[in-house]
Amino acid sequence: MFAELLSLNVYVYLVVVARIAGALMFLPGFSSQNVSTNIRALLALAIGLVIMPSVAHLVPTIPNNPLSLGLLLMGEILYGSIIGLLAKIIVGALQTAGTVISFTSAMANAMATDPISEQQSAVVGTLITVTATTMLFVLDLHHLMITAVVDSYTLFVPGSAPQTGDLAALITGHVAGAFRLGVTLAAPFIVISFSFNLALGIMSKLMPQLQVYFVGLPLGIMLAFGTLLLCIGAIVMIFAGYFENSLEAFSAP
């Protein structure tokens, strides 16, 4: 019985945990530097223990040599990393939106550390990213992330060779969609900034003595803050809906 436990249950558990661990390295929120490696490891072990009975029948038989076992585990880590990376690419739409908003509102020089992307970014982008990521957990969409990893077993069968062409098309499609979403979220600020600068240009022609820089810059920042106050709720909810629809594509029918 002990030999059977080692050769079957432990092997299946190891394969399942490999995919979960690969996903947790990139999933938004879980991959933050504020979450220690030990916590992520314990979380991967706990999730693997829960989902192992439902996916054990999809795991191939134990390989005959260590090389095949290593390749199998590397493939599982790769598949899990792809799911996490796709979720992180979608969150990148918020950074695109924040960057566009910062440039259109003359706040690009105000930088702060973004705990989600773990890099310096504009204050507006950091605010939007942190707010939207918090809402993902408030709306229980972090459960959807884990569900997407579990349901990916029907899409990426353990032990199968990666379809590089399909994976490349999947990633590039999500990158294009995230960029399009980021520009869409920043569209109100682009329109308002264009209209405001057009009005300033007309005023500078009509009133050459007007100090456009000293008058327009503070007014532009105030206008951007007012627009952000009105639009941030819609930005977060539109992003959450897009995030949910994107991950549901991996869910089993």
KEZA-578128 format. One record per residue (C-alpha): residue number from 0; residue in three letters; chain; x, y, z. Coordinates in nm, 4 decimals. Example, Ala and Ser with C-alpha at 12.3 -4.5 7.8 and 13.67 -1.06 7.14 Angstrom:
BEGIN
+-----+------+-------+----------+----------+----------+
!  nr ! rest ! kette !       c1 !       c2 !       c3 !
+-----+------+-------+----------+----------+----------+
!   0 !  ALA !     A !   1.2300 !  -0.4500 !   0.7800 !
!   1 !  SER !     A !   1.3670 !  -0.1060 !   0.7140 !
+-----+------+-------+----------+----------+----------+
This chain:
BEGIN
+-----+------+-------+----------+----------+----------+
!  nr ! rest ! kette !       c1 !       c2 !       c3 !
+-----+------+-------+----------+----------+----------+
!   0 !  MET !     A !   0.0000 !   0.0000 !   0.0000 !
!   1 !  PHE !     A !   0.2822 !   0.2395 !   0.0838 !
!   2 !  ALA !     A !   0.4556 !   0.1623 !  -0.2473 !
!   3 !  GLU !     A !   0.1310 !   0.2256 !  -0.4351 !
!   4 !  LEU !     A !   0.0870 !   0.5558 !  -0.2525 !
!   5 !  LEU !     A !   0.4348 !   0.6655 !  -0.3538 !
!   6 !  SER !     A !   0.4073 !   0.5558 !  -0.7154 !
!   7 !  LEU !     A !   0.0581 !   0.6949 !  -0.7833 !
!   8 !  ASN !     A !  -0.0698 !   0.9561 !  -0.5393 !
!   9 !  VAL !     A !   0.2587 !   1.1343 !  -0.4762 !
!  10 !  TYR !     A !   0.3429 !   1.1340 !  -0.8462 !
!  11 !  VAL !     A !   0.0033 !   1.2747 !  -0.9474 !
!  12 !  TYR !     A !   0.0191 !   1.5298 !  -0.6680 !
!  13 !  LEU !     A !   0.3634 !   1.6438 !  -0.7820 !
!  14 !  VAL !     A !   0.2432 !   1.6896 !  -1.1412 !
!  15 !  VAL !     A !  -0.0638 !   1.8871 !  -1.0308 !
!  16 !  VAL !     A !   0.1347 !   2.1112 !  -0.7962 !
!  17 !  ALA !     A !   0.3830 !   2.1882 !  -1.0749 !
!  18 !  ARG !     A !   0.1112 !   2.3489 !  -1.2878 !
!  19 !  ILE !     A !  -0.0414 !   2.5368 !  -0.9935 !
!  20 !  ALA !     A !   0.3005 !   2.6683 !  -0.8874 !
!  21 !  GLY !     A !   0.3740 !   2.7853 !  -1.2415 !
!  22 !  ALA !     A !   0.0482 !   2.9807 !  -1.2490 !
!  23 !  LEU !     A !   0.1003 !   3.1396 !  -0.9068 !
!  24 !  MET !     A !   0.4314 !   3.2836 !  -1.0261 !
!  25 !  PHE !     A !   0.2416 !   3.5199 !  -1.2601 !
!  26 !  LEU !     A !  -0.1210 !   3.5469 !  -1.1467 !
!  27 !  PRO !     A !  -0.2073 !   3.9056 !  -1.0420 !
!  28 !  GLY !     A !  -0.2052 !   3.9524 !  -0.6684 !
!  29 !  PHE !     A !  -0.0580 !   3.6097 !  -0.5954 !
!  30 !  SER !     A !   0.2692 !   3.6966 !  -0.7695 !
!  31 !  SER !     A !   0.3168 !   4.0258 !  -0.5843 !
!  32 !  GLN !     A !   0.6465 !   4.0784 !  -0.4057 !
!  33 !  ASN !     A !   0.4437 !   4.1422 !  -0.0896 !
!  34 !  VAL !     A !   0.3410 !   3.7746 !  -0.0938 !
!  35 !  SER !     A !   0.6323 !   3.5683 !   0.0302 !
!  36 !  THR !     A !   0.7585 !   3.2644 !  -0.1567 !
!  37 !  ASN !     A !   0.6717 !   3.0392 !   0.1370 !
!  38 !  ILE !     A !   0.3090 !   3.1501 !   0.1291 !
!  39 !  ARG !     A !   0.2866 !   3.0898 !  -0.2456 !
!  40 !  ALA !     A !   0.4413 !   2.7447 !  -0.2009 !
!  41 !  LEU !     A !   0.1955 !   2.6531 !   0.0750 !
!  42 !  LEU !     A !  -0.0910 !   2.7846 !  -0.1349 !
!  43 !  ALA !     A !   0.0196 !   2.5748 !  -0.4328 !
!  44 !  LEU !     A !   0.0397 !   2.2648 !  -0.2130 !
!  45 !  ALA !     A !  -0.3048 !   2.3309 !  -0.0662 !
!  46 !  ILE !     A !  -0.4717 !   2.3965 !  -0.4024 !
!  47 !  GLY !     A !  -0.3018 !   2.0913 !  -0.5537 !
!  48 !  LEU !     A !  -0.4362 !   1.8732 !  -0.2727 !
!  49 !  VAL !     A !  -0.7905 !   1.9988 !  -0.3345 !
!  50 !  ILE !     A !  -0.7996 !   1.9628 !  -0.7136 !
!  51 !  MET !     A !  -0.5961 !   1.6423 !  -0.7434 !
!  52 !  PRO !     A !  -0.8978 !   1.4043 !  -0.7277 !
!  53 !  SER !     A !  -1.0733 !   1.5860 !  -1.0144 !
!  54 !  VAL !     A !  -0.7776 !   1.5877 !  -1.2552 !
!  55 !  ALA !     A !  -0.5945 !   1.2704 !  -1.1551 !
!  56 !  HIS !     A !  -0.7463 !   1.0754 !  -1.4461 !
!  57 !  LEU !     A !  -0.5875 !   1.3209 !  -1.6935 !
!  58 !  VAL !     A !  -0.2346 !   1.2698 !  -1.5637 !
!  59 !  PRO !     A !  -0.0385 !   1.0128 !  -1.7690 !
!  60 !  THR !     A !   0.1222 !   0.7114 !  -1.6115 !
!  61 !  ILE !     A !   0.4513 !   0.7593 !  -1.4337 !
!  62 !  PRO !     A !   0.7445 !   0.7771 !  -1.6810 !
!  63 !  ASN !     A !   1.0059 !   0.5053 !  -1.6877 !
!  64 !  ASN !     A !   1.3080 !   0.7354 !  -1.6553 !
!  65 !  PRO !     A !   1.3926 !   1.0605 !  -1.4714 !
!  66 !  LEU !     A !   1.4428 !   1.2544 !  -1.7967 !
!  67 !  SER !     A !   1.0845 !   1.1941 !  -1.9089 !
!  68 !  LEU !     A !   0.9605 !   1.2871 !  -1.5629 !
!  69 !  GLY !     A !   1.1602 !   1.6101 !  -1.5720 !
!  70 !  LEU !     A !   1.0225 !   1.7000 !  -1.9154 !
!  71 !  LEU !     A !   0.6696 !   1.6293 !  -1.7928 !
!  72 !  LEU !     A !   0.7128 !   1.8581 !  -1.4914 !
!  73 !  MET !     A !   0.8686 !   2.1317 !  -1.7043 !
!  74 !  GLY !     A !   0.5723 !   2.1096 !  -1.9407 !
!  75 !  GLU !     A !   0.3291 !   2.1439 !  -1.6509 !
!  76 !  ILE !     A !   0.5140 !   2.4475 !  -1.5186 !
!  77 !  LEU !     A !   0.5051 !   2.5956 !  -1.8689 !
!  78 !  TYR !     A !   0.1295 !   2.5429 !  -1.9035 !
!  79 !  GLY !     A !   0.0628 !   2.6949 !  -1.5628 !
!  80 !  SER !     A !   0.2899 !   2.9877 !  -1.6401 !
!  81 !  ILE !     A !   0.0988 !   3.0538 !  -1.9628 !
!  82 !  ILE !     A !  -0.2311 !   3.0881 !  -1.7735 !
!  83 !  GLY !     A !  -0.0737 !   3.3199 !  -1.5175 !
!  84 !  LEU !     A !   0.1062 !   3.5193 !  -1.7856 !
!  85 !  LEU !     A !  -0.2153 !   3.5718 !  -1.9808 !
!  86 !  ALA !     A !  -0.3860 !   3.7052 !  -1.6682 !
!  87 !  LYS !     A !  -0.0912 !   3.9374 !  -1.6069 !
!  88 !  ILE !     A !  -0.1045 !   4.0587 !  -1.9682 !
!  89 !  ILE !     A !  -0.4689 !   4.1537 !  -1.9176 !
!  90 !  VAL !     A !  -0.3747 !   4.3518 !  -1.6069 !
!  91 !  GLY !     A !  -0.1169 !   4.5268 !  -1.8241 !
!  92 !  ALA !     A !  -0.4121 !   4.7017 !  -1.9923 !
!  93 !  LEU !     A !  -0.4448 !   4.9083 !  -1.6743 !
!  94 !  GLN !     A !  -0.0824 !   5.0175 !  -1.6991 !
!  95 !  THR !     A !  -0.1402 !   5.1187 !  -2.0611 !
!  96 !  ALA !     A !  -0.4468 !   5.3172 !  -1.9604 !
!  97 !  GLY !     A !  -0.2615 !   5.4813 !  -1.6717 !
!  98 !  THR !     A !   0.0321 !   5.5762 !  -1.8953 !
!  99 !  VAL !     A !  -0.1965 !   5.7302 !  -2.1580 !
! 100 !  ILE !     A !  -0.3914 !   5.9186 !  -1.8912 !
! 101 !  SER !     A !  -0.0690 !   6.0464 !  -1.7355 !
! 102 !  PHE !     A !   0.0632 !   6.1808 !  -2.0641 !
! 103 !  THR !     A !  -0.2658 !   6.3463 !  -2.1577 !
! 104 !  SER !     A !  -0.3035 !   6.5066 !  -1.8147 !
! 105 !  ALA !     A !   0.0568 !   6.6312 !  -1.7697 !
! 106 !  MET !     A !   0.1175 !   6.3985 !  -1.4741 !
! 107 !  ALA !     A !   0.3682 !   6.1640 !  -1.6359 !
! 108 !  ASN !     A !   0.6520 !   6.2911 !  -1.4167 !
! 109 !  ALA !     A !   0.4739 !   6.1961 !  -1.0932 !
! 110 !  MET !     A !   0.6101 !   5.8450 !  -1.0351 !
! 111 !  ALA !     A !   0.5395 !   5.5877 !  -0.7669 !
! 112 !  THR !     A !   0.6215 !   5.2219 !  -0.7067 !
! 113 !  ASP !     A !   0.3518 !   4.9942 !  -0.8428 !
! 114 !  PRO !     A !   0.3200 !   4.6882 !  -0.6131 !
! 115 !  ILE !     A !   0.1421 !   4.4911 !  -0.8860 !
! 116 !  SER !     A !   0.3903 !   4.5366 !  -1.1707 !
! 117 !  GLU !     A !   0.6804 !   4.5805 !  -0.9218 !
! 118 !  GLN !     A !   0.8259 !   4.8782 !  -1.1075 !
! 119 !  GLN !     A !   0.8118 !   5.2546 !  -1.1179 !
! 120 !  SER !     A !   0.5062 !   5.3873 !  -1.2995 !
! 121 !  ALA !     A !   0.2933 !   5.6988 !  -1.3121 !
! 122 !  VAL !     A !   0.0839 !   5.7716 !  -1.0043 !
! 123 !  VAL !     A !  -0.2396 !   5.7491 !  -1.2010 !
! 124 !  GLY !     A !  -0.1434 !   5.4095 !  -1.3402 !
! 125 !  THR !     A !  -0.0508 !   5.2835 !  -0.9941 !
! 126 !  LEU !     A !  -0.3825 !   5.4037 !  -0.8525 !
! 127 !  ILE !     A !  -0.5865 !   5.2374 !  -1.1254 !
! 128 !  THR !     A !  -0.3870 !   4.9131 !  -1.1156 !
! 129 !  VAL !     A !  -0.4044 !   4.8729 !  -0.7376 !
! 130 !  THR !     A !  -0.7751 !   4.9622 !  -0.7291 !
! 131 !  ALA !     A !  -0.8654 !   4.7200 !  -1.0087 !
! 132 !  THR !     A !  -0.6554 !   4.4362 !  -0.8624 !
! 133 !  THR !     A !  -0.8230 !   4.4875 !  -0.5251 !
! 134 !  MET !     A !  -1.1616 !   4.4680 !  -0.6946 !
! 135 !  LEU !     A !  -1.0633 !   4.1385 !  -0.8566 !
! 136 !  PHE !     A !  -1.0360 !   3.9872 !  -0.5099 !
! 137 !  VAL !     A !  -1.3431 !   4.1688 !  -0.3780 !
! 138 !  LEU !     A !  -1.5491 !   4.0304 !  -0.6681 !
! 139 !  ASP !     A !  -1.4068 !   3.6788 !  -0.6065 !
! 140 !  LEU !     A !  -1.2432 !   3.6734 !  -0.9483 !
! 141 !  HIS !     A !  -0.9339 !   3.5234 !  -0.7877 !
! 142 !  HIS !     A !  -1.1410 !   3.2043 !  -0.7677 !
! 143 !  LEU !     A !  -1.1886 !   3.2334 !  -1.1435 !
! 144 !  MET !     A !  -0.8103 !   3.2453 !  -1.1864 !
! 145 !  ILE !     A !  -0.7737 !   2.9161 !  -1.0006 !
! 146 !  THR !     A !  -1.0691 !   2.7676 !  -1.1897 !
! 147 !  ALA !     A !  -0.9036 !   2.8640 !  -1.5186 !
! 148 !  VAL !     A !  -0.5889 !   2.6775 !  -1.4141 !
! 149 !  VAL !     A !  -0.7939 !   2.3698 !  -1.3221 !
! 150 !  ASP !     A !  -0.9993 !   2.3781 !  -1.6434 !
! 151 !  SER !     A !  -0.6823 !   2.4240 !  -1.8488 !
! 152 !  TYR !     A !  -0.6238 !   2.0501 !  -1.8077 !
! 153 !  THR !     A !  -0.8820 !   1.9934 !  -2.0819 !
! 154 !  LEU !     A !  -0.7016 !   2.2408 !  -2.3101 !
! 155 !  PHE !     A !  -0.3410 !   2.1586 !  -2.2218 !
! 156 !  VAL !     A !  -0.3356 !   1.7846 !  -2.1576 !
! 157 !  PRO !     A !  -0.0501 !   1.6796 !  -1.9246 !
! 158 !  GLY !     A !   0.2322 !   1.5136 !  -2.1125 !
! 159 !  SER !     A !   0.1339 !   1.6583 !  -2.4507 !
! 160 !  ALA !     A !   0.3812 !   1.8586 !  -2.6562 !
! 161 !  PRO !     A !   0.3202 !   2.2366 !  -2.6523 !
! 162 !  GLN !     A !   0.1657 !   2.3723 !  -2.9721 !
! 163 !  THR !     A !   0.4003 !   2.6655 !  -3.0154 !
! 164 !  GLY !     A !   0.2039 !   2.8218 !  -3.3001 !
! 165 !  ASP !     A !  -0.1231 !   2.8186 !  -3.1075 !
! 166 !  LEU !     A !   0.0465 !   2.9443 !  -2.7913 !
! 167 !  ALA !     A !   0.2102 !   3.2305 !  -2.9808 !
! 168 !  ALA !     A !  -0.1229 !   3.3255 !  -3.1392 !
! 169 !  LEU !     A !  -0.2931 !   3.3071 !  -2.7986 !
! 170 !  ILE !     A !  -0.0382 !   3.5329 !  -2.6307 !
! 171 !  THR !     A !  -0.0219 !   3.7874 !  -2.9138 !
! 172 !  GLY !     A !  -0.4014 !   3.7991 !  -2.9265 !
! 173 !  HIS !     A !  -0.4183 !   3.8785 !  -2.5546 !
! 174 !  VAL !     A !  -0.1450 !   4.1417 !  -2.5888 !
! 175 !  ALA !     A !  -0.3362 !   4.3120 !  -2.8691 !
! 176 !  GLY !     A !  -0.6618 !   4.2892 !  -2.6743 !
! 177 !  ALA !     A !  -0.5002 !   4.4319 !  -2.3601 !
! 178 !  PHE !     A !  -0.3547 !   4.7255 !  -2.5534 !
! 179 !  ARG !     A !  -0.6898 !   4.7922 !  -2.7179 !
! 180 !  LEU !     A !  -0.8622 !   4.7769 !  -2.3794 !
! 181 !  GLY !     A !  -0.6077 !   5.0161 !  -2.2254 !
! 182 !  VAL !     A !  -0.6613 !   5.2756 !  -2.4975 !
! 183 !  THR !     A !  -1.0388 !   5.2303 !  -2.4678 !
! 184 !  LEU !     A !  -1.0293 !   5.2907 !  -2.0933 !
! 185 !  ALA !     A !  -0.8268 !   5.6071 !  -2.1475 !
! 186 !  ALA !     A !  -1.0500 !   5.7319 !  -2.4326 !
! 187 !  PRO !     A !  -1.2413 !   5.9897 !  -2.2206 !
! 188 !  PHE !     A !  -0.9142 !   6.1476 !  -2.1120 !
! 189 !  ILE !     A !  -0.7840 !   6.1572 !  -2.4700 !
! 190 !  VAL !     A !  -1.0983 !   6.3334 !  -2.5927 !
! 191 !  ILE !     A !  -1.1064 !   6.5820 !  -2.3044 !
! 192 !  SER !     A !  -0.7333 !   6.6544 !  -2.3326 !
! 193 !  PHE !     A !  -0.7612 !   6.7129 !  -2.7061 !
! 194 !  SER !     A !  -1.0590 !   6.9450 !  -2.6614 !
! 195 !  PHE !     A !  -0.8906 !   7.1326 !  -2.3760 !
! 196 !  ASN !     A !  -0.5638 !   7.1848 !  -2.5628 !
! 197 !  LEU !     A !  -0.7542 !   7.2898 !  -2.8746 !
! 198 !  ALA !     A !  -0.9388 !   7.5502 !  -2.6694 !
! 199 !  LEU !     A !  -0.6090 !   7.6734 !  -2.5203 !
! 200 !  GLY !     A !  -0.4608 !   7.7019 !  -2.8688 !
! 201 !  ILE !     A !  -0.7531 !   7.9123 !  -2.9870 !
! 202 !  MET !     A !  -0.7291 !   8.1333 !  -2.6774 !
! 203 !  SER !     A !  -0.3557 !   8.1840 !  -2.7293 !
! 204 !  LYS !     A !  -0.4269 !   8.3096 !  -3.0803 !
! 205 !  LEU !     A !  -0.7066 !   8.5364 !  -2.9658 !
! 206 !  MET !     A !  -0.5153 !   8.6577 !  -2.6587 !
! 207 !  PRO !     A !  -0.1396 !   8.6532 !  -2.7277 !
! 208 !  GLN !     A !  -0.0663 !   8.8060 !  -2.3859 !
! 209 !  LEU !     A !  -0.2240 !   8.5060 !  -2.2103 !
! 210 !  GLN !     A !   0.0326 !   8.2868 !  -2.0318 !
! 211 !  VAL !     A !  -0.0989 !   7.9579 !  -2.1664 !
! 212 !  TYR !     A !   0.1483 !   7.7372 !  -1.9790 !
! 213 !  PHE !     A !   0.0818 !   7.8837 !  -1.6335 !
! 214 !  VAL !     A !  -0.2939 !   7.8919 !  -1.6866 !
! 215 !  GLY !     A !  -0.3428 !   7.5722 !  -1.8824 !
! 216 !  LEU !     A !  -0.1273 !   7.3300 !  -1.6808 !
! 217 !  PRO !     A !  -0.3105 !   7.3584 !  -1.3460 !
! 218 !  LEU !     A !  -0.6476 !   7.3697 !  -1.5182 !
! 219 !  GLY !     A !  -0.5579 !   7.0586 !  -1.7193 !
! 220 !  ILE !     A !  -0.4547 !   6.8686 !  -1.4063 !
! 221 !  MET !     A !  -0.7736 !   6.9698 !  -1.2249 !
! 222 !  LEU !     A !  -0.9799 !   6.8631 !  -1.5246 !
! 223 !  ALA !     A !  -0.7991 !   6.5287 !  -1.5366 !
! 224 !  PHE !     A !  -0.8610 !   6.4671 !  -1.1656 !
! 225 !  GLY !     A !  -1.2292 !   6.5480 !  -1.2094 !
! 226 !  THR !     A !  -1.2553 !   6.3124 !  -1.5055 !
! 227 !  LEU !     A !  -1.0753 !   6.0387 !  -1.3119 !
! 228 !  LEU !     A !  -1.3152 !   6.0845 !  -1.0201 !
! 229 !  LEU !     A !  -1.6104 !   6.0353 !  -1.2526 !
! 230 !  CYS !     A !  -1.4658 !   5.7513 !  -1.4620 !
! 231 !  ILE !     A !  -1.2611 !   5.5336 !  -1.2257 !
! 232 !  GLY !     A !  -1.5629 !   5.3261 !  -1.1238 !
! 233 !  ALA !     A !  -1.6523 !   5.2544 !  -1.4854 !
! 234 !  ILE !     A !  -1.2873 !   5.1820 !  -1.5685 !
! 235 !  VAL !     A !  -1.2602 !   4.9219 !  -1.2933 !
! 236 !  MET !     A !  -1.5905 !   4.7513 !  -1.3791 !
! 237 !  ILE !     A !  -1.5180 !   4.7384 !  -1.7540 !
! 238 !  PHE !     A !  -1.1786 !   4.5875 !  -1.6787 !
! 239 !  ALA !     A !  -1.3289 !   4.3321 !  -1.4390 !
! 240 !  GLY !     A !  -1.5805 !   4.2255 !  -1.7039 !
! 241 !  TYR !     A !  -1.3082 !   4.1890 !  -1.9658 !
! 242 !  PHE !     A !  -1.0901 !   3.9947 !  -1.7214 !
! 243 !  GLU !     A !  -1.3750 !   3.7584 !  -1.6392 !
! 244 !  ASN !     A !  -1.4659 !   3.6976 !  -2.0033 !
! 245 !  SER !     A !  -1.1027 !   3.6322 !  -2.0955 !
! 246 !  LEU !     A !  -1.0486 !   3.3710 !  -1.8256 !
! 247 !  GLU !     A !  -1.3845 !   3.2043 !  -1.8845 !
! 248 !  ALA !     A !  -1.2491 !   3.1032 !  -2.2264 !
! 249 !  PHE !     A !  -1.0421 !   2.8417 !  -2.0417 !
! 250 !  SER !     A !  -1.3390 !   2.7091 !  -1.8465 !
! 251 !  ALA !     A !  -1.4811 !   2.3745 !  -1.9341 !
! 252 !  PRO !     A !  -1.8175 !   2.3919 !  -2.1185 !
+-----+------+-------+----------+----------+----------+
